[in-house]
Amino acid sequence: MKIVIRSILILVVLFSVSAVSAEEVLIGLSLDTLAEEHWKKDRDIFVQEAEKLGARVIVNVANSDDTRQIMDIRSLIANKVDCLVIVPHDCEAMAKGVELADKADIPVISYDRLISNAEVELYLTFDNVKVGEEQAKFLVDAIGGKGRIVRLYGAPTDYNSKMFKQGQDNILQPYIDSGAIEVVHEDWVLEWAPANAKKIMNAALTKTKDFAGVLVSNDGTAGGAIQALKEAGLAGKVIVTGLDADEVACQRIVNGTQAMTVYKPIAELAKKAAELAVKLAKGENIIADTIIDNGYSDVPALFIDVIPVTKENMRETVIADGYHLESDIYK
């Protein structure tokens, strides 16, 4: 069904056997959730860009339910979509959805999160290892390269969580091995839920209140951790990292309770995903710049760079980019 050609420069050219005219292009967008702010932006930008390219988009949201997301995939296949773009809730469970699409000869783009153990046509995401590296670099610099820290990882069902941790470990491990940095508590945050992050932070606080920073993998869970720190009288007194540049997180940064976040230029990713989904649907060639092993095959991949954001560069990054209004952040 698919032909994959890799050149010596690791350029990957994909072909889809079916070709449809622009007016016939129908794209299925299967989202895990809209609970977090940035997913609404992804959805809206993706749909707008696809429509500009002459495609129509059907959007389904699974509300973090694997069974429902598989049902969504079945529904989109029944609607005869020409390409599927999937943000999986559980990266391994969604292999079933890709299998269903494969049987229907529908190409699949794995958006932001890599679907495991399935033959996906393309993985489109940010450089998530670099996300973790930027978080850890900031924390190490902020605490002077030594001290005690707490680590809150992402959801264990999300492949990105492992990539964030890999990037963090790239920076932290030498400090941990030398004894300069000690991890006093660590855990994975189920479902990326702020309430679960708060529980983990409370568990850390029952052990000790003597730590200099909390390495947190995204802004939603940072919010849960900061709530626990606030109740313990420590909010603003320890370094807390984040990811996604959520509006409320940016407000916390300018107010001093969160130290940094990592900005993913969502507009760039969503527009590129829409463009490539239409191309795949029409049987056009796609060139990717790398490949990544998802446990089943080498998946062609495109990575978009990320930007660390602090109080000092807030105006030059998320505000200058139009991601947030200055009046909303500094109100």
Secondary structure by P-SEA (a helix, b strand, c coil): cbbbbbccccbbbbbbccccccccbbbbbbbcccccaaaaaaaaaaaaaaaaabbbbbbbbccccaaaaaaaaaaaaaacccbbbbbccccccaaaaaaaaaaacbbbbbcccccccccccbbbbcaaaaaaaaaaaaaaaaacccccbbbbbcccccaaaaaaaaaaaaccaaaaaaccccccbbbbbccccaaaaaaaaaaaaaacccccccccccaaaaaaaaaaaaaacccccbbbbbccccaaaaaaaaaccccbbbbbaaaaaaaaaaaaaaaaaabbbbbbccccccccccccbbbbbbbbbcccccccccccccccccccccc
